Amino acid sequence: MITGKLLGDGNLFQSPGRQARFRFSHRMEDKEWTYHCYHELKQCIPLVMPKYRKIVDPRISAGYTEHYYAQSRNSKYFSELINIWYPQGKKILPFTFLERYLNVLALAWFYQDDGCLIMKDSKIKKIILSTECFSMEENILLAQLIYQNFHIQFSQDKQNRLLLYDQKQILYFLHMIDPYLHSCMNRKRRLALFLPSKLPDKRTTIKLPLSITIKFPTEEIYQILDTLPKLLSLLKSKNGYRNLFINDYFLEDFTNTKKSYQIIIKGKQRVLLEECNYISGLNNSQITELCYRINKVNFTNNLNK
């Protein structure tokens, strides 16, 4: 948690002749997040109750900003951390430290501090991590470390922020960190899917690679789609989804040479397809191909390891 805060809105400071302190501050609107962080962190560090602060700022129309901040008591532990994160008096990204401590929880707290989910017309467009305070070189290495640890590839924009555009990676990122998102940060969480219990049958086109031999399209594709409950179970499983993702079944380009099949998707299959699409971002053809792969010998066993 402290790693996530130090990547985000947390900082360390030290008065002459004293041990260092840890501090974090959030705007008035995020008071609940400030208190949540306080209650979580006070279990492992000597933290003082958050306090209100009003800061005069003539640059904004109101003339001031309002914040809630919390800080720790002086501690040798934070003096050790300040030497790691502020070796020359300025915050850096200590990659030897991050290689050890940048886990899903740290990434989730970093995202809640300095992340933004951009939506347009109720559709996810991108995720932004505000990393302007670090150098461009540091952010390149941070993006590489995130990819190394989580198989998610952020890019940089001209403002030196980290961006994520790929829909399948965004959905996996949000799924991965969701258990650690506080309710006050629902604006950074994906909206829940509400599907009717029944959908009508619908004619659609399924495109499959030529390597999948189909002689009787309707019958054989129905058989493939019988695996949808198993795929959905994998996607809802932490390890199953993770292994599908990191083994490139989401990142790779599915085979370009394909053959199209016109079939009628049954209502029950449509409900399962919609739910798999919502979780993974894969289209109907990709989901069907993935169902076919799952049926291969030992494939599912390998995913669940």
C-alpha positions in Angstrom: 0.0 0.0 0.0 2.8 2.4 0.9 4.5 1.6 -2.5 1.2 2.6 -4.3 0.9 5.8 -2.3 4.5 6.8 -3.0 3.9 6.2 -6.7 0.8 8.4 -6.3 0.0 11.2 -3.9 2.2 10.1 -1.0 5.6 11.7 -0.1 8.3 11.5 2.5 9.9 14.4 4.4 12.5 14.8 7.1 13.3 17.7 9.4 17.0 18.2 10.4 18.1 15.9 13.2 14.9 13.9 13.2 13.6 10.7 11.6 11.5 11.0 8.4 7.7 11.0 8.1 5.3 9.8 5.5 2.4 12.0 4.3 -0.4 11.9 1.8 -3.0 14.4 0.8 -6.2 14.3 -1.2 -8.7 16.9 -2.4 -11.9 17.6 -0.4 -14.0 15.4 -2.8 -11.8 12.4 -2.0 -12.2 12.7 1.8 -13.5 9.2 2.0 -10.5 7.8 0.1 -8.2 9.7 2.5 -9.9 8.1 5.5 -9.9 4.6 3.9 -6.1 4.9 3.3 -5.7 6.1 6.9 -7.6 3.1 8.3 -5.8 0.6 6.1 -2.3 2.0 6.7 -2.6 2.7 10.5 -2.6 -1.1 11.0 1.1 -1.2 10.0 2.5 2.3 10.5 2.2 5.0 13.2 -0.3 7.3 11.4 -2.1 10.4 12.7 -5.8 11.0 12.0 -6.4 12.9 8.8 -6.9 16.7 9.1 -8.6 19.3 7.0 -6.5 22.0 5.3 -7.5 25.1 3.3 -4.8 26.5 1.0 -5.0 30.0 -0.6 -4.5 29.6 -4.4 -5.2 32.8 -6.5 -4.8 30.7 -9.7 -8.2 29.2 -9.3 -11.6 31.0 -9.4 -12.5 30.1 -5.8 -9.2 31.5 -4.6 -8.4 28.4 -2.5 -8.3 24.6 -2.4 -9.5 22.3 0.3 -7.7 19.0 1.2 -7.6 16.3 3.8 -4.1 15.1 4.7 -2.6 12.4 7.0 0.9 12.0 8.1 2.9 9.5 10.2 4.9 10.0 13.2 8.7 10.1 12.9 10.1 6.6 12.2 13.4 5.0 11.3 11.5 3.0 8.7 10.6 6.1 6.8 14.2 7.4 7.1 15.3 4.2 5.3 12.6 4.7 2.7 13.5 8.4 2.1 17.0 7.3 1.3 15.6 4.9 -1.3 13.0 7.3 -2.9 14.8 10.6 -2.4 18.5 9.9 -2.7 19.3 13.4 -3.8 16.4 15.2 -2.1 14.0 14.7 -5.1 11.6 11.8 -5.5 12.8 9.2 -8.1 11.5 5.8 -9.1 13.7 3.2 -7.2 13.4 0.3 -9.6 15.3 -2.2 -7.5 12.7 -1.5 -4.8 9.8 -1.5 -7.3 10.8 -4.8 -8.8 10.2 -6.4 -5.4 7.2 -4.4 -4.2 5.1 -3.4 -7.3 2.3 -5.9 -6.9 -1.4 -5.7 -7.8 -2.3 -4.0 -4.6 0.3 -1.3 -5.1 -0.8 -0.8 -8.7 -4.4 -0.5 -7.5 -3.6 2.2 -5.0 -1.4 4.0 -7.5 -4.4 4.0 -9.9 -6.8 5.3 -7.3 -4.4 8.1 -6.4 -3.3 9.2 -9.9 -5.2 7.1 -12.4 -8.1 8.2 -14.6 -10.7 6.1 -16.6 -11.7 8.1 -19.7 -15.2 7.3 -21.0 -17.1 8.5 -24.1 -20.7 7.7 -24.9 -20.6 5.1 -22.1 -17.6 3.4 -23.7 -14.1 3.1 -22.3 -11.6 5.0 -24.3 -8.4 4.9 -22.3 -6.7 4.8 -18.9 -4.3 7.5 -17.8 -1.7 7.2 -15.1 -0.5 10.7 -14.1 3.3 10.3 -14.0 4.4 13.8 -15.0 6.5 14.2 -11.8 8.9 11.5 -13.0 11.4 11.8 -15.9 10.6 10.4 -19.3 13.3 7.8 -18.9 11.9 6.7 -15.6 8.4 6.4 -17.1 9.8 4.3 -19.9 11.3 1.9 -17.4 8.1 2.0 -15.3 6.0 1.0 -18.3 8.5 -1.8 -19.0 8.2 -3.0 -15.3 4.4 -3.0 -15.5 4.5 -5.1 -18.6 7.1 -7.4 -17.1 4.9 -7.9 -14.0 1.4 -7.8 -15.4 1.7 -8.2 -19.2 0.0 -4.8 -19.7 1.7 -2.4 -22.2 1.3 1.3 -21.3 2.6 4.0 -23.7 3.6 7.6 -23.1 2.0 10.8 -24.3 3.5 14.3 -24.8 2.7 15.2 -21.3 4.8 12.4 -20.0 1.8 10.4 -18.7 1.3 6.6 -19.1 -1.6 5.7 -21.3 -3.4 2.4 -22.0 -5.6 2.3 -25.1 -6.0 -1.4 -26.0 -9.5 -2.5 -24.9 -8.6 -6.1 -24.0 -5.7 -4.8 -21.8 -7.9 -2.1 -20.2 -10.5 -4.7 -19.3 -7.9 -7.1 -17.8 -6.3 -4.2 -15.9 -9.7 -3.2 -14.4 -10.6 -6.8 -13.6 -7.2 -7.4 -11.9 -7.3 -4.4 -9.6 -11.1 -4.4 -8.9 -10.9 -6.3 -5.6 -8.8 -3.4 -4.2 -10.9 -0.5 -5.5 -12.8 1.4 -2.8 -16.4 2.3 -3.4 -15.6 6.0 -3.3 -13.5 5.4 -6.4 -16.3 3.9 -8.5 -15.7 6.6 -11.1 -12.5 4.7 -11.9 -14.3 1.3 -12.0 -16.1 -0.3 -14.9 -19.9 -0.2 -14.8 -21.6 -3.5 -14.0 -23.1 -5.5 -16.8 -26.9 -6.0 -16.7 -28.0 -8.7 -19.1 -31.6 -9.9 -19.5 -32.0 -13.6 -18.5 -33.1 -14.3 -22.0 -32.1 -13.0 -25.5 -33.7 -13.9 -28.8 -31.9 -16.1 -31.3 -29.9 -14.1 -33.8 -28.2 -14.8 -37.1 -24.6 -13.8 -37.1 -21.2 -14.4 -38.9 -18.5 -16.4 -37.1 -15.0 -16.2 -38.6 -12.6 -19.0 -37.8 -9.1 -19.7 -39.0 -8.7 -22.3 -41.8 -6.8 -24.5 -39.4 -10.1 -25.3 -37.7 -11.8 -27.7 -40.1 -15.6 -27.2 -40.2 -17.7 -29.5 -42.4 -21.1 -28.9 -40.8 -21.1 -25.2 -39.6 -24.2 -25.1 -37.5 -23.7 -28.4 -35.7 -20.0 -28.1 -35.2 -20.0 -24.5 -34.1 -22.8 -25.2 -31.6 -20.6 -28.0 -30.2 -17.7 -25.5 -29.9 -19.9 -23.0 -28.1 -21.0 -25.7 -25.6 -17.6 -24.7 -24.0 -18.9 -21.2 -23.3 -19.7 -22.0 -19.6 -16.2 -23.4 -19.1 -14.7 -20.3 -20.7 -16.9 -18.0 -18.6 -15.8 -19.8 -15.5 -12.1 -19.3 -16.5 -12.7 -15.6 -17.1 -14.3 -15.2 -13.7 -11.4 -17.1 -12.1 -8.5 -15.0 -11.0 -5.9 -17.5 -12.2 -7.8 -18.6 -15.2 -8.2 -15.1 -16.6 -4.6 -14.2 -15.7 -3.2 -17.2 -17.5 -5.4 -16.7 -20.6 -4.1 -13.2 -20.7 -0.4 -13.6 -20.0 -0.2 -16.5 -22.5 -1.1 -14.1 -25.2 -4.5 -15.5 -26.0 -5.7 -11.9 -25.7 -2.8 -9.9 -27.0 -1.9 -11.8 -30.1 -3.6 -11.3 -33.4 -5.8 -14.2 -34.0 -5.1 -15.9 -37.3 -5.7 -13.5 -40.2 -6.7 -16.2 -42.8 -10.3 -17.0 -41.9 -13.4 -18.5 -43.3 -16.9 -17.1 -42.5 -19.8 -19.1 -41.3 -23.4 -17.9 -41.1 -25.2 -19.4 -38.2 -28.1 -18.6 -35.9 -26.8 -18.1 -32.3 -29.3 -19.4 -29.8 -30.5 -17.1 -27.0 -28.8 -18.9 -24.2 -25.5 -18.9 -26.2 -25.9 -15.1 -26.8 -26.2 -14.4 -23.1 -23.0 -16.3 -22.5 -21.2 -14.7 -25.5 -22.3 -11.2 -24.2 -20.9 -11.9 -20.8 -17.6 -13.3 -22.1 -17.3 -10.2 -24.4 -18.0 -7.9 -21.5 -15.3 -9.4 -19.4 -12.6 -10.0 -22.1 -13.3 -7.6 -24.9 -13.1 -10.4 -27.4 -15.7 -10.5 -30.2 -17.9 -13.5 -31.0 -15.5 -15.0 -33.5 -12.5 -14.7 -31.1 -14.6 -16.2 -28.3 -15.6 -19.1 -30.5 -11.9 -19.6 -31.5 -10.9 -19.5 -27.8 -13.6 -22.1 -27.0 -12.1 -24.3 -29.6 -8.6 -23.9 -28.1 -9.9 -24.7 -24.6 -11.1 -28.0 -26.0 -7.6 -29.0 -26.9 -6.0 -31.7 -24.8 -4.6 -30.4 -21.5 -5.3 -26.7 -22.4 -7.7 -26.0 -19.5 -5.4 -27.9 -17.0 -2.5 -25.7 -18.0 -4.5 -22.5 -17.6 -5.7 -23.4 -14.1 -2.2 -24.1 -12.8 
